[in-house]
Amino acid sequence: MSIALHLDSQADARQGKMMISKAPTLRAPLSRTKRAALLIGLAALPLLSGCGQLRGHQGFIYDQALAGQILPGVDNRQSVERTLGRPTFTGQFASNEWYYFARDTRQLAFANPRATAQQVMRVRFDAAGTVEAVDYTGLEQVANIDPEGKKTPTLGRNRTFFQDLFGNIGAVGAPGAGGGGPPQ
């Protein structure tokens, strides 16, 4: 039971008198199990916040309205760059292809991020620098590769490290050995 102090009236308050009430308050003390559960819950809260879902974006900010303005035969490199900005990357073998890449990902706690949406826009130019074609691909082109074990299977012989190291000792005239006769 707790004791509460009350000021009886305004007159008692002016005189500084206080009344002591022995009436029980409405708040009951927590039991040990409830207190322990509350402490465990509060301690686990920072740990559980790491299980939150993280969303990410990589690459170009894709805008359907801007992408639709690029027209084959009308636009050139400069107009595409003014409209969409610099490409994410250019073609590896020829500079007449520009790629605009955008990917949205989702990651849960410590797992690897997974792609939830992807847009790739390829703009091809002709020799004069005019847009020849605009192609779009999405998440359907993503291939998940699941390697077998820790070793990549290859064709050829299965040789150990020492067989590779000492295998050519005593092999006279082996290709690439560099000795033998005059060059032909």
C-alpha positions as CSV (number, residue, x, y, z in Angstrom):
1,M,0.0,0.0,0.0
2,S,1.2,3.5,-0.8
3,I,0.4,6.7,0.9
4,A,-0.7,9.6,-1.2
5,L,-0.5,13.3,-0.1
6,H,-3.4,15.5,-1.0
7,L,-4.0,19.2,-0.4
8,D,-7.5,19.3,1.1
9,S,-8.8,22.6,0.0
10,Q,-7.6,26.0,-1.2
11,A,-7.7,27.3,2.4
12,D,-5.5,24.4,3.6
13,A,-3.2,25.0,0.6
14,R,-2.7,28.6,1.6
15,Q,-1.9,27.6,5.1
16,G,0.4,24.8,4.0
17,K,-1.6,22.0,5.6
18,M,-1.6,18.6,4.0
19,M,-3.8,15.6,4.5
20,I,-2.4,12.1,4.4
21,S,-4.6,9.5,2.8
22,K,-4.1,5.8,3.3
23,A,-6.2,4.8,0.3
24,P,-4.6,2.4,-2.0
25,T,-3.5,3.7,-5.4
26,L,-4.6,2.2,-8.7
27,R,-1.2,1.1,-9.8
28,A,-0.3,-2.5,-8.7
29,P,3.4,-3.6,-8.6
30,L,4.6,-5.8,-11.5
31,S,5.2,-9.5,-10.7
32,R,8.7,-10.9,-11.1
33,T,7.8,-12.8,-14.3
34,K,6.1,-9.8,-15.9
35,R,9.1,-7.6,-15.0
36,A,11.5,-10.2,-16.4
37,A,9.5,-10.5,-19.6
38,L,9.5,-6.8,-20.0
39,L,13.2,-6.5,-19.5
40,I,13.9,-9.4,-22.0
41,G,11.6,-7.7,-24.6
42,L,13.3,-4.3,-24.2
43,A,16.7,-6.0,-24.5
44,A,15.7,-7.9,-27.6
45,L,14.3,-4.8,-29.3
46,P,17.6,-3.6,-30.7
47,L,18.4,-7.1,-32.0
48,L,15.1,-7.5,-33.8
49,S,15.5,-4.1,-35.5
50,G,18.3,-5.7,-37.5
51,C,15.7,-8.0,-39.0
52,G,14.0,-5.2,-40.8
53,Q,13.6,-5.2,-44.6
54,L,16.0,-3.0,-46.5
55,R,15.0,-1.7,-50.0
56,G,17.6,-0.4,-52.4
57,H,17.9,1.1,-55.8
58,Q,20.8,0.8,-58.2
59,G,21.5,2.7,-61.4
60,F,19.4,5.0,-63.5
61,I,16.2,6.5,-62.2
62,Y,13.8,5.1,-64.8
63,D,11.0,7.5,-66.0
64,Q,8.5,6.0,-68.5
65,A,7.6,9.5,-69.8
66,L,11.2,10.5,-70.6
67,A,12.0,7.1,-72.0
68,G,9.0,7.3,-74.3
69,Q,10.3,10.5,-75.8
70,I,13.3,8.9,-77.4
71,L,12.2,8.2,-81.0
72,P,14.2,6.2,-83.6
73,G,15.2,8.3,-86.7
74,V,14.4,11.5,-84.9
75,D,16.8,11.8,-81.9
76,N,20.6,11.8,-81.9
77,R,23.3,11.2,-79.2
78,Q,23.1,14.8,-77.9
79,S,19.3,14.8,-77.6
80,V,19.3,11.4,-75.8
81,E,21.9,12.6,-73.4
82,R,19.9,15.8,-72.7
83,T,16.7,13.9,-72.1
84,L,18.0,10.9,-70.1
85,G,21.5,11.9,-69.0
86,R,24.7,10.0,-69.4
87,P,24.2,6.2,-70.0
88,T,24.9,3.8,-67.3
89,F,27.4,2.1,-69.6
90,T,28.1,1.8,-73.3
91,G,28.5,-1.2,-75.5
92,Q,31.5,-3.4,-74.8
93,F,32.4,-4.0,-78.4
94,A,31.0,-1.0,-80.2
95,S,30.2,2.5,-78.8
96,N,27.0,2.7,-80.9
97,E,24.9,1.2,-78.0
98,W,24.0,3.0,-74.8
99,Y,22.5,1.1,-71.9
100,Y,20.4,2.7,-69.1
101,F,20.1,0.2,-66.2
102,A,17.9,0.4,-63.2
103,R,17.3,-2.2,-60.4
104,D,15.2,-2.2,-57.3
105,T,16.3,-4.7,-54.6
106,R,15.0,-6.0,-51.3
107,Q,17.2,-7.5,-48.5
108,L,16.2,-9.1,-45.3
109,A,18.6,-8.9,-42.4
110,F,21.9,-10.4,-43.4
111,A,20.7,-12.2,-46.5
112,N,21.9,-11.3,-50.0
113,P,19.8,-8.7,-51.8
114,R,17.2,-10.0,-54.3
115,A,16.1,-8.0,-57.3
116,T,12.4,-7.1,-57.2
117,A,12.3,-5.0,-60.4
118,Q,14.7,-4.3,-63.2
119,Q,14.6,-2.2,-66.3
120,V,17.3,-2.1,-69.0
121,M,16.9,0.3,-71.9
122,R,19.2,-0.1,-74.9
123,V,19.5,2.8,-77.3
124,R,21.3,1.8,-80.6
125,F,22.7,4.5,-82.9
126,D,23.7,4.3,-86.6
127,A,27.0,5.6,-88.0
128,A,25.7,9.2,-88.2
129,G,24.7,9.1,-84.5
130,T,21.0,9.0,-85.0
131,V,18.9,6.7,-82.9
132,E,18.3,3.4,-84.8
133,A,16.3,1.5,-82.2
134,V,15.2,1.5,-78.6
135,D,14.9,-1.9,-76.8
136,Y,13.6,-2.7,-73.3
137,T,14.1,-5.7,-71.1
138,G,13.2,-6.4,-67.5
139,L,13.5,-8.9,-64.8
140,E,12.7,-11.8,-67.1
141,Q,16.3,-11.6,-68.5
142,V,17.9,-12.2,-65.1
143,A,19.4,-15.6,-64.8
144,N,20.1,-17.1,-61.3
145,I,23.3,-19.2,-61.4
146,D,23.6,-21.8,-58.7
147,P,27.1,-23.2,-58.8
148,E,27.7,-26.9,-57.8
149,G,29.7,-27.1,-54.7
150,K,32.9,-25.2,-54.3
151,K,34.5,-26.5,-57.5
152,T,33.7,-25.6,-61.1
153,P,33.6,-28.7,-63.3
154,T,36.0,-28.4,-66.3
155,L,37.1,-30.7,-69.1
156,G,40.5,-32.3,-69.1
157,R,42.5,-34.4,-66.7
158,N,42.1,-34.5,-63.0
159,R,45.7,-33.9,-61.8
160,T,46.9,-33.1,-58.3
161,F,49.1,-30.1,-57.5
162,F,52.2,-32.3,-57.3
163,Q,51.5,-34.0,-60.6
164,D,51.2,-30.6,-62.2
165,L,54.4,-29.4,-60.5
166,F,56.6,-32.4,-61.2
167,G,54.8,-33.9,-64.3
168,N,57.2,-32.5,-66.9
169,I,60.4,-33.7,-65.2
170,G,62.2,-36.0,-67.5
171,A,59.9,-35.3,-70.5
172,V,62.5,-34.6,-73.2
173,G,61.2,-32.9,-76.3
174,A,57.8,-32.0,-74.7
175,P,56.0,-29.2,-76.5
176,G,57.0,-25.9,-75.0
177,A,60.1,-27.3,-73.3
178,G,62.3,-25.0,-75.3
179,G,65.2,-27.3,-75.9
180,G,65.9,-30.0,-78.5
181,G,66.8,-28.9,-81.9
182,P,67.0,-25.8,-84.2
183,P,63.8,-23.9,-84.8
184,Q,62.1,-24.9,-88.0
